[in-house]
């Protein structure tokens, strides 16, 4: 298993985009940096938000948990985002399970302290609302993707997202983990991974996936990969400072 890269708070895109004086005065003194390993359960659905997390790298998965205990990923968060920011505006319970998908360094602040910061900063409140829009957009696109696209296309889309967050061509992921994220059987993941490996698109050994032909992987992915990138960019552009 890969060790988390700790990084620093300003590696997070949202924190680095805040007015520096507000970040330094309202947030930095209360941020704690920690490493979080792959597979770590950050929140269970129904848990209260005691903290707000700003990833420096890596990736978190947001999963909807069904009544039979099965779960499926609806969104992912990397260094471009935040988990729990809406607790600064009054949302106290998580509606999803949050799991570390790729090991990461993260800056953490208590929800109580974050609420105080948000009360004194328009920029922090707007950041929280705007990123919530990004997550809602992700959830809508992922729901449609899961409903209509074949497993292979979804697998490729998901692997591209993971590689982007990993900042490289190699991702440490087990077939069990992949199956849970995609909401499919492990045998389906095995079949898709084997097919892509035979085509020379990826290599897969002992839980390590290496992308060999990124263009081929993008060609096999559904359009949702580009749609997720484009819609997130639109939301950020709409709310960028004038």
C-alpha positions as CSV (number, residue, x, y, z in Angstrom):
1,X,0.0,0.0,0.0
2,X,1.3,3.4,-0.9
3,X,2.2,5.8,1.9
4,X,0.3,9.1,2.0
5,X,2.1,12.2,0.9
6,X,1.4,14.8,3.6
7,X,1.7,18.0,1.5
8,X,0.5,21.3,2.9
9,X,-2.7,23.2,3.3
10,X,-2.1,25.5,0.4
11,X,-1.9,22.5,-1.9
12,X,-5.7,22.5,-1.6
13,X,-7.1,24.6,-4.5
14,X,-10.0,26.1,-2.4
15,X,-7.7,27.2,0.5
16,X,-5.1,28.6,-1.9
17,X,-7.9,30.6,-3.7
18,X,-9.1,32.3,-0.5
19,X,-8.0,35.9,0.2
20,X,-4.7,35.4,2.0
21,X,-5.5,37.6,4.9
22,X,-8.7,35.7,5.6
23,X,-7.0,32.3,5.3
24,X,-4.2,33.4,7.6
25,X,-6.4,34.9,10.3
26,X,-9.5,32.7,10.2
27,X,-8.3,29.3,9.2
28,X,-4.6,28.6,9.3
29,X,-4.2,28.9,13.1
30,X,-6.9,26.2,13.5
31,X,-5.9,23.7,10.8
32,X,-4.3,20.4,11.7
33,X,-2.4,18.4,9.0
34,X,-2.6,14.7,9.0
35,X,-2.0,11.7,6.8
36,X,-5.0,9.4,5.9
37,X,-4.4,5.9,4.5
38,X,-6.3,4.1,1.7
39,X,-9.5,2.5,2.9
40,X,-9.8,4.7,6.0
41,X,-13.5,5.5,6.9
42,X,-13.8,9.3,7.3
43,X,-17.6,9.4,7.9
44,X,-20.5,7.0,7.9
45,X,-23.8,8.1,6.5
46,X,-25.7,9.8,9.4
47,X,-22.6,10.8,11.3
48,X,-22.4,14.4,12.5
49,X,-19.8,16.6,11.0
50,X,-17.3,17.2,13.8
51,X,-14.6,18.4,11.3
52,X,-14.1,19.8,7.8
53,X,-11.4,18.2,5.6
54,X,-9.3,19.9,2.9
55,X,-7.3,17.3,0.9
56,X,-3.8,18.2,-0.2
57,X,-3.6,15.2,-2.7
58,X,-5.1,11.8,-3.1
59,X,-8.9,11.2,-3.3
60,X,-11.9,10.6,-1.1
61,X,-15.0,8.7,-2.3
62,X,-18.5,9.6,-1.4
63,X,-20.8,6.6,-1.4
64,X,-24.6,6.2,-1.0
65,X,-25.4,3.3,1.3
66,X,-28.5,1.2,0.4
67,X,-30.8,-0.6,2.8
68,X,-29.2,-4.0,2.1
69,X,-25.7,-2.6,3.0
70,X,-24.5,-2.3,-0.5
71,X,-22.9,1.1,-1.6
72,X,-22.0,2.9,-4.7
73,X,-19.9,5.9,-5.4
74,X,-21.6,9.2,-6.3
75,X,-18.7,11.7,-6.3
76,X,-15.0,12.0,-5.6
77,X,-13.1,14.8,-3.9
78,X,-9.4,15.6,-4.3
79,X,-7.2,18.6,-3.7
80,X,-9.7,20.7,-5.7
81,X,-12.3,20.3,-3.0
82,X,-13.5,19.9,0.6
83,X,-15.5,17.5,2.7
84,X,-17.9,18.9,5.3
85,X,-17.8,22.6,4.3
86,X,-21.6,22.9,4.5
87,X,-21.4,22.3,8.2
88,X,-20.2,25.9,8.3
89,X,-23.6,26.9,7.1
90,X,-25.8,24.6,9.2
91,X,-25.7,21.1,7.7
92,X,-24.6,18.9,10.6
93,X,-25.0,15.3,9.4
94,X,-23.4,13.5,6.4
95,X,-25.8,12.0,3.9
96,X,-23.1,9.7,2.5
97,X,-20.3,7.4,3.5
98,X,-16.8,9.0,2.9
99,X,-13.8,6.7,2.4
100,X,-10.2,7.4,1.5
101,X,-9.8,6.0,-2.0
102,X,-6.2,7.1,-2.6
103,X,-3.9,7.9,0.4
104,X,-3.7,11.6,1.2
105,X,-2.5,14.4,3.3
106,X,-5.3,16.6,4.6
107,X,-5.9,19.7,6.6
108,X,-8.6,19.4,9.2
109,X,-10.5,22.1,11.1
110,X,-13.3,21.5,13.6
111,X,-16.8,22.3,12.3
112,X,-17.4,24.6,15.2
113,X,-14.3,26.7,14.3
114,X,-15.2,26.6,10.6
115,X,-18.6,28.0,11.4
116,X,-17.0,30.9,13.2
117,X,-14.7,31.5,10.3
118,X,-17.6,31.4,7.8
119,X,-19.6,33.9,9.9
120,X,-16.8,36.4,9.4
121,X,-16.0,35.7,5.8
122,X,-18.1,36.0,2.6
123,X,-15.3,34.2,0.7
124,X,-15.5,31.2,3.0
125,X,-19.3,31.0,2.8
126,X,-19.3,31.3,-1.0
127,X,-16.5,28.7,-1.3
128,X,-18.7,26.3,0.7
129,X,-21.8,26.9,-1.4
130,X,-20.0,26.8,-4.7
131,X,-18.2,23.5,-4.0
132,X,-21.4,22.0,-2.9
133,X,-22.7,22.8,-6.4
134,X,-19.7,20.9,-7.8
135,X,-20.6,17.8,-5.7
136,X,-24.3,18.0,-6.7
137,X,-23.2,18.2,-10.4
138,X,-20.9,15.2,-9.9
139,X,-23.7,13.2,-8.3
140,X,-26.1,13.8,-11.1
141,X,-23.6,12.9,-13.8
142,X,-22.5,9.8,-11.9
143,X,-26.1,8.6,-11.4
144,X,-26.8,8.9,-15.1
145,X,-23.5,7.1,-15.9
146,X,-24.2,4.2,-13.6
147,X,-27.7,3.9,-15.1
148,X,-26.9,3.8,-18.8
149,X,-23.3,3.1,-19.5
150,X,-21.6,-0.3,-19.6
151,X,-19.2,-1.4,-16.9
152,X,-16.1,-1.1,-19.2
153,X,-16.8,2.5,-20.0
154,X,-17.5,3.4,-16.4
155,X,-14.3,1.5,-15.3
156,X,-12.2,3.6,-17.7
157,X,-13.9,6.8,-16.6
158,X,-13.2,6.0,-13.0
159,X,-9.6,5.0,-13.6
160,X,-8.9,8.3,-15.4
161,X,-10.4,10.3,-12.5
162,X,-8.2,8.3,-10.1
163,X,-5.1,8.8,-12.1
164,X,-5.7,12.6,-12.3
165,X,-5.9,12.7,-8.5
166,X,-2.8,10.5,-8.2
167,X,-0.9,12.8,-10.5
168,X,0.6,9.9,-12.3
169,X,0.0,6.7,-14.3
170,X,0.0,4.3,-11.4
171,X,-2.8,3.7,-9.0
172,X,-3.0,1.2,-6.1
173,X,-6.5,-0.3,-6.2
174,X,-7.8,-3.8,-5.5
175,X,-10.5,-5.4,-7.5
176,X,-12.8,-5.6,-4.4
177,X,-12.4,-1.8,-4.0
178,X,-13.1,-1.1,-7.6
179,X,-16.2,-3.3,-7.6
180,X,-17.6,-1.5,-4.6
181,X,-17.0,1.9,-6.1
182,X,-18.7,0.9,-9.4
183,X,-21.5,-1.0,-7.7
184,X,-20.7,-4.2,-9.7
185,X,-19.5,-7.8,-9.0
186,X,-15.8,-8.4,-8.6
187,X,-16.0,-10.8,-11.6
188,X,-17.1,-7.9,-13.8
189,X,-14.1,-5.9,-12.8
190,X,-11.8,-8.8,-13.4
191,X,-13.2,-9.3,-16.9
192,X,-12.8,-5.6,-17.8
193,X,-9.3,-5.3,-16.3
194,X,-8.2,-8.4,-18.2
195,X,-9.7,-7.1,-21.5
196,X,-7.9,-3.8,-21.1
197,X,-4.7,-5.5,-20.2
198,X,-4.8,-7.7,-23.2
199,X,-5.4,-4.6,-25.4
200,X,-2.3,-3.0,-24.0
201,X,-4.2,-0.2,-22.3
202,X,-3.3,-1.0,-18.7
203,X,-1.2,-3.4,-16.7
204,X,-2.6,-4.8,-13.5
205,X,-0.5,-6.7,-11.0
206,X,-1.2,-7.3,-7.3
207,X,-3.5,-4.4,-6.8
208,X,-1.4,-2.0,-8.8
209,X,-2.9,-0.5,-12.0
210,X,-0.6,1.2,-14.5
211,X,-2.0,3.1,-17.4
212,X,0.1,2.3,-20.5
213,X,-2.1,3.9,-23.2
214,X,-3.9,6.9,-21.8
215,X,-5.4,7.8,-25.2
216,X,-6.7,4.3,-25.5
217,X,-8.2,4.5,-22.0
218,X,-9.9,7.8,-22.8
219,X,-11.3,6.3,-26.0
220,X,-12.8,3.5,-24.1
221,X,-14.3,5.7,-21.4
222,X,-17.8,7.2,-21.6
223,X,-18.3,10.9,-22.2
224,X,-19.0,11.4,-18.5
225,X,-15.2,11.8,-17.8
226,X,-15.1,15.0,-20.0
227,X,-18.5,16.1,-18.8
228,X,-17.4,16.0,-15.2
229,X,-14.3,18.1,-16.0
230,X,-16.3,20.6,-18.1
231,X,-19.1,21.1,-15.7
232,X,-16.8,21.6,-12.7
233,X,-14.8,24.2,-14.8
234,X,-18.1,26.0,-15.6
235,X,-19.1,26.2,-12.0
236,X,-15.7,27.5,-10.9
237,X,-15.7,30.0,-13.8
238,X,-19.1,31.3,-12.8
239,X,-18.0,31.9,-9.3
240,X,-14.4,33.1,-9.9
241,X,-13.6,36.6,-8.6
242,X,-14.2,39.3,-11.2
